[in-house]
Amino acid sequence: MIQQITTYFSEHGAEWVQMVIDHLAISGMALAAALAIAVPLGILCSRHAWSERLATGTAGVLRVIPSLAILIICVPYLGVGTVPAVVALTILAIPPILINTAVALRSVPADVIEAGVGMGMSPLRLWLTVKAPLAFPLAFSGVRTAASEIIASATLAAYIGAGGLGILIYTGLGALRNDLLWIGGISVAALSLIVNRALAMVDRRIRAYERVGSSAR
């Protein structure tokens, strides 16, 4: 097995690198699209309890739909390739970001907001210095969850010709090659772990910056 894996990388190392790049590109586009949709919706939903219940209920339904089913539904309308894969992954990523954003903003203590208003803060300053910093940790955990789910589910993109590390897994299944299954599976797991750790580092840096800013103020 080790010899087969070594041989693969010596002969197809460049192809593997391209698969990793494709996998990251598809995942990055899906995460960016999900953020652009889910964060504004989460902010809007946090202002009214009924809209939060409606949004979280809808997002909860979306979470139980298998990503492969979403992909199959997209193909007849969007064809094959990168576009349907990104759309399906975006739908998969919206629920955790939307739910966490709405819940995080609703969880900001009312007395803290009242204190900021009492200090004469404008709505914008109140948002930037009070609401956003307090809501950020929980909201960002939704982004981390979504990123991990996207990277894992992006293997399905290979089914419709969008590329990525899923090619190794499906080729390994079809050809009964355990070496390709191991390479594909470990690569996806490692990529998910690396991205998660990178986002955790971003989380720590932003929190540290917010603490410094709060001290300065």
Buried (B, 14 or more C-beta within 10 A) or exposed (E): EEEEBEEBEEEBEEEBEBBBEBBBBBBBBBBEBBBEBBBEBBBBBBEEEEBBEEBBEBBEEBEEEEBEEBBBBBBEEBEBBBBBBBBBBBBBBBBBBBBBBBBBBBEBEEEEBEEBEEEEBEEEEBBEBBBBBBBBBBBBBBBBBBBBBBBBBBBBBBBBEBBBBBBBBBBBEEEEBEBBBBBBBEBBEEBBEEBBEEBEEEBEEBBEEBEEEEEEE
